[in-house]
Amino acid sequence: MAKTVLVIDDDPTQRRLLQAAVEKAGFACRTAPDGEAGLALAADPKDGIDVVLLDLTMPG
C-alpha cells in the first residue's frame, strides 16, 4: 500500500504541482487549502496520513 502525503497550501497552483509530483513519485496524495482543513484531514485516522508538506506562510 502506498504511503499517503498531505499537501497543505493556500495557492491552488502550488497544491496541484505538489500533488502531481507526489503522485508521480508513487505516493497517494490528499490536499487541503488551509491549515484548518489540513488539521481535520490529519486528525482523521481513516486517512492514514504518513507525512505532511505545508506552506508555512499561509494566512490564518
C-alpha positions as CSV (number, residue, x, y, z in Angstrom):
1,M,0.0,0.0,0.0
2,A,1.3,3.4,-0.9
3,K,2.2,5.9,1.8
4,T,-0.1,9.0,1.9
5,V,1.2,12.6,1.7
6,L,-1.0,15.5,2.8
7,V,-0.2,18.7,0.9
8,I,-1.5,21.9,2.6
9,D,-1.2,25.2,0.6
10,D,-3.5,28.2,0.0
11,D,-2.3,28.6,-3.6
12,P,-4.2,26.2,-5.8
13,T,-1.5,26.1,-8.4
14,Q,1.1,25.1,-5.9
15,R,-1.2,22.4,-4.5
16,R,-1.7,20.9,-8.0
17,L,2.0,21.0,-8.8
18,L,2.9,19.3,-5.5
19,Q,0.1,16.8,-5.8
20,A,1.4,15.9,-9.3
21,A,5.0,15.5,-8.1
22,V,3.9,13.4,-5.1
23,E,1.7,11.1,-7.2
24,K,4.4,10.7,-9.9
25,A,6.8,9.6,-7.1
26,G,4.3,6.8,-6.3
27,F,2.6,8.2,-3.2
28,A,-1.1,8.7,-2.5
29,C,-1.9,12.4,-2.0
30,R,-4.6,14.3,-0.1
31,T,-4.8,18.1,-0.3
32,A,-6.1,20.9,1.8
33,P,-6.4,24.7,1.0
34,D,-5.7,25.9,4.6
35,G,-4.4,24.8,8.0
36,E,-7.8,24.2,9.5
37,A,-8.8,21.8,6.7
38,G,-5.4,20.2,6.8
39,L,-5.6,19.6,10.6
40,A,-9.0,18.0,10.1
41,L,-7.6,15.6,7.5
42,A,-4.5,14.8,9.6
43,A,-6.7,14.1,12.6
44,D,-8.9,11.6,10.8
45,P,-7.4,8.1,11.4
46,K,-9.1,6.6,8.3
47,D,-7.0,8.9,6.1
48,G,-3.7,7.4,7.3
49,I,-1.6,10.4,6.6
50,D,2.1,9.5,6.8
51,V,3.8,12.8,6.0
52,V,2.7,16.5,5.6
53,L,4.0,19.1,3.2
54,L,2.8,22.6,4.0
55,D,3.2,26.2,3.2
56,L,4.4,27.9,6.4
57,T,3.4,31.4,5.2
58,M,-0.3,30.8,4.7
59,P,-2.7,33.4,6.1
60,G,-4.6,32.4,9.2
